[in-house]
Amino acid sequence: MQTTLAKSVAFSGVGLHSGAPVEMHVHPAPAGHGIVFRRTDVTGVNPRVPALWDKVPNATLCTLIENEDGVQVSTIEHLMAALVGAGIHNALIELNAGEVPILDGSSAPFVAAFCEAGLRQLAGELRAIRILKPVEVRNGAAVARLEPAASLEIDFRIDFTDAAIGKQSKRLKMANGAFVRELMDSRTFCRLADVDAMQEHGLALGGTFENAVVVDGDKVLSPGGLRHADEPVRHKMLDALGDLALAGAPILGRYRGNRAGHAMTNNLLRALFERPDAWCWETCSPAQAYSLPGAGVCRAEVMVSA
């Protein structure tokens, strides 16, 4: 069955790119509602923005959604991954600024708060998107691909010149709390050489060494170093899970990413939905529901990991 939060949860912080303070509340919502953002600082136009693939006009350094009135919410990917990873299908997210708070740069604080609040089952069957045929998009050496598999799997590869990152790869079946155990605490990362350039263009204004992993050649500049030796590729998988959530339903299939980012994953969803022969709706059986990323999440495990 579909789920929502048992009660509302609140977050406060700053936007990674805007640097602006933001207060955000994630509220329970009814079956069939999906994930919807609402800007409480917007008046005179529709303040609601559904978290869906066709609402993404730009996904260069983060995932941004926009409604028909031009109301935007950006950097939603870590929150979306947390919702998927905690098994939440319906929520109303109210915030008083245009960007989700970055918190520690991972999904862990979101997941911990959701598990503390608890989930409630709703009287609505859960439908998933079954991948029937491979769909792929490319941009030079970068590739993003969806292909048939029994449940959601993510297979990701990255290749950076900085020795602190280098070549990394990881493959996970996203079932039985794998997101919580393996991915949720992995933080966004960047190269020191890119920070000044981003800030000159009005980006990364809220970035710090505490909410992002910053590397310079073979050095990790953030205090405490990496949380995992392969934290960068784990974070890329976290991002992919959050971006795939904009399909509007769980995906039963394998995602392969090679040097892929937000824009490529969104382009992949667009390519998928242009191919009605490549997917179908499927009502989740209890066994299928248990194979989804949020199933089997142990609250005690989350609180220790967060």
C-alpha positions in Angstrom: 0.0 0.0 0.0 1.0 3.6 -0.4 2.5 5.4 2.6 2.9 8.9 4.1 4.4 10.3 7.2 2.6 9.8 10.5 3.3 13.5 11.5 4.9 16.6 10.1 8.7 17.2 10.4 10.6 20.4 10.2 14.1 21.4 8.9 16.0 24.6 8.8 19.3 25.6 7.1 20.6 27.3 4.1 20.5 26.6 0.4 23.7 25.2 -1.1 23.7 27.5 -4.1 21.6 30.5 -3.0 23.1 30.7 0.5 19.6 31.9 1.6 18.1 30.7 4.9 15.1 28.4 4.6 12.5 26.8 6.8 11.0 23.6 5.5 8.1 21.4 6.7 7.3 18.0 5.3 3.7 17.1 5.9 1.6 13.9 5.6 -0.5 13.7 2.4 -3.3 11.4 1.1 -3.0 8.5 -1.3 -2.4 9.6 -4.9 -1.0 12.9 -3.8 2.6 12.1 -4.7 5.4 14.5 -3.7 4.5 18.1 -4.1 6.4 21.2 -3.0 4.6 24.4 -2.0 6.4 27.8 -1.7 4.9 29.6 1.3 6.7 32.8 0.3 5.0 33.1 -3.1 1.7 35.0 -3.6 -0.5 35.8 -6.6 0.4 32.7 -8.5 0.2 28.9 -8.0 2.8 28.1 -5.3 2.7 24.3 -5.8 5.3 22.4 -7.8 4.9 18.7 -8.3 8.1 16.7 -8.1 7.9 15.2 -11.6 10.4 14.7 -14.5 8.5 17.0 -16.8 8.8 19.9 -14.4 12.6 20.0 -14.7 13.8 22.9 -16.9 17.4 22.8 -15.7 19.5 20.2 -14.0 23.1 21.3 -14.4 24.6 21.3 -10.9 21.4 20.3 -9.1 17.8 19.3 -9.8 15.4 22.2 -10.2 11.6 21.9 -10.8 9.3 24.7 -12.0 5.6 25.0 -12.4 3.6 26.7 -15.2 3.8 30.1 -13.3 7.5 30.0 -13.1 7.7 29.1 -9.4 10.8 27.1 -8.8 12.3 24.8 -6.1 15.9 23.7 -6.5 18.4 21.2 -5.1 15.6 18.7 -4.3 17.6 15.5 -5.1 18.9 14.7 -1.6 15.4 15.1 -0.1 13.8 13.1 -2.9 16.3 10.3 -2.3 15.5 10.4 1.4 11.8 10.1 0.7 12.4 7.1 -1.5 14.9 5.6 0.9 12.5 5.9 3.8 9.6 4.4 1.8 7.4 7.6 1.7 5.2 7.9 -1.4 3.1 11.0 -0.5 4.1 14.2 1.1 3.4 18.0 0.9 6.7 19.9 1.3 6.3 23.5 2.4 9.3 25.9 2.3 9.7 29.7 2.5 12.5 30.0 -0.1 13.4 28.6 -3.5 15.9 26.0 -2.4 15.8 22.9 -0.1 18.2 23.2 2.8 21.5 21.4 2.2 22.0 20.4 5.9 25.1 18.2 6.0 25.2 17.6 2.2 23.7 14.1 2.4 20.3 12.5 2.9 20.9 11.2 6.4 19.3 14.1 8.4 16.2 13.8 6.3 15.9 10.0 6.7 16.5 10.2 10.5 13.7 12.7 10.9 11.3 10.7 8.8 12.0 7.5 10.7 11.6 9.4 14.0 8.2 10.7 12.9 7.1 7.2 11.6 5.1 6.2 8.6 1.4 5.6 8.1 -0.1 3.2 5.5 -2.8 4.6 3.2 -5.8 3.0 1.5 -4.3 3.1 -1.9 -2.5 0.5 -3.9 1.1 1.1 -4.8 1.9 1.1 -8.5 5.4 0.9 -10.0 7.0 1.4 -13.3 8.3 -1.8 -14.8 11.2 -1.4 -17.3 10.5 -3.7 -20.3 13.2 -2.7 -22.8 16.6 -0.9 -22.5 16.5 2.9 -22.9 19.8 4.9 -23.0 21.0 8.4 -23.4 24.6 9.5 -24.1 26.6 12.7 -24.0 30.2 12.0 -25.1 31.6 9.5 -22.6 28.7 10.0 -20.2 26.0 7.3 -20.4 22.7 6.8 -18.5 20.7 3.7 -19.1 17.6 1.9 -17.8 17.2 -1.8 -18.5 14.9 -4.7 -17.2 15.6 -6.1 -13.7 13.4 -7.7 -11.1 13.8 -4.7 -8.7 15.6 -1.4 -8.6 19.4 -1.7 -9.0 21.9 1.1 -9.4 25.3 0.6 -11.1 27.5 3.7 -11.2 30.9 4.6 -12.4 32.8 7.9 -12.1 36.3 9.1 -13.3 37.9 12.2 -12.0 41.4 13.5 -12.5 41.7 14.4 -8.8 43.6 11.6 -7.1 41.4 12.0 -4.0 38.5 10.6 -6.2 39.9 9.0 -9.3 38.0 6.1 -10.8 35.2 4.6 -8.6 32.4 2.2 -9.2 29.7 0.6 -7.1 26.6 -1.6 -7.8 23.7 -2.1 -5.4 20.4 -3.8 -5.3 18.3 -1.1 -3.6 16.2 -3.4 -1.4 15.8 -4.1 2.3 17.3 -0.8 3.6 20.4 -0.8 1.3 20.0 3.0 0.9 20.2 3.5 4.6 23.2 1.2 5.1 25.2 2.1 2.0 24.3 5.5 0.6 22.3 8.0 2.7 25.2 9.5 4.6 27.4 10.2 1.5 27.8 13.9 0.9 27.9 16.1 -2.2 31.4 16.8 -3.4 33.3 19.3 -5.5 36.8 20.2 -6.6 38.4 23.2 -5.0 39.3 24.6 -8.4 35.5 24.7 -9.3 34.4 26.5 -6.1 35.6 30.0 -7.1 34.1 29.6 -10.6 30.7 28.6 -9.2 30.6 31.4 -6.7 31.5 33.9 -9.4 28.3 32.7 -11.2 26.2 33.0 -8.0 26.3 29.4 -7.1 27.6 27.4 -4.1 27.1 30.5 -1.9 25.9 28.3 0.9 28.7 25.7 0.5 31.1 25.0 3.4 33.6 22.4 4.2 31.0 21.0 6.6 28.2 20.5 4.0 30.3 19.3 1.1 33.3 17.2 0.5 35.9 19.5 -1.1 39.0 17.9 -2.8 42.1 19.4 -4.2 44.3 16.9 -6.1 45.1 14.1 -3.7 43.8 16.0 -0.7 40.4 15.9 1.0 40.0 19.4 2.6 36.8 18.8 4.5 37.4 18.1 8.3 37.3 14.4 9.1 38.0 13.3 5.6 35.7 10.9 3.8 32.9 9.0 5.4 33.6 6.1 3.0 36.6 5.5 0.8 34.3 5.6 -2.2 32.0 8.4 -0.8 31.9 10.3 -4.2 30.4 7.4 -6.2 28.0 6.6 -3.4 26.8 10.2 -3.5 26.3 9.9 -7.2 24.1 6.9 -6.6 22.2 8.8 -4.0 21.6 11.6 -6.5 20.5 9.1 -9.1 17.9 7.6 -6.8 16.6 11.1 -6.0 16.4 12.1 -9.7 14.7 8.8 -10.6 12.1 9.5 -8.0 10.8 12.2 -10.4 9.3 9.4 -12.5 6.4 9.7 -10.0 6.5 6.0 -8.9 9.0 3.4 -7.9 11.0 1.9 -10.8 11.5 -1.8 -11.2 14.6 -2.0 -13.3 18.4 -1.4 -13.4 19.9 2.1 -13.7 23.4 2.2 -15.1 25.3 5.5 -14.9 28.8 6.2 -16.3 29.9 9.8 -15.6 26.2 10.7 -15.5 24.7 13.6 -13.7 21.3 15.2 -12.9 20.6 16.4 -16.5 21.4 13.0 -18.0 19.1 11.2 -15.5 16.3 13.6 -16.3 16.9 13.1 -20.1 16.8 9.4 -19.5 13.4 9.7 -17.9 12.2 11.8 -20.8 13.5 9.2 -23.2 11.8 6.4 -21.3 8.3 8.1 -21.3 8.7 8.7 -25.0 8.9 4.9 -25.4 5.5 3.4 -24.3 6.9 0.0 -25.4 9.8 0.2 -22.9 7.7 0.4 -19.7 4.4 -0.5 -18.1 2.5 0.2 -14.9 2.5 -2.7 -12.5 0.6 -2.9 -9.2 3.1 -4.0 -6.5 2.6 -7.4 -4.9 3.7 -7.7 -1.3 6.9 -9.3 -2.4 7.6 -6.5 -4.9 6.8 -3.8 -2.3 9.3 -5.4 0.0 12.0 -5.2 -2.6 11.7 -1.4 -2.8 14.4 0.9 -1.3 12.3 2.0 1.7 11.1 -1.4 2.7 12.8 -3.1 5.7 14.3 0.2 7.0 15.1 -0.3 10.7 14.6 2.9 12.7 17.3 1.9 15.2 19.8 1.4 12.3 18.9 4.8 10.9 19.4 6.6 14.1 22.9 5.0 14.6 23.9 5.8 11.0 22.6 9.3 10.8 
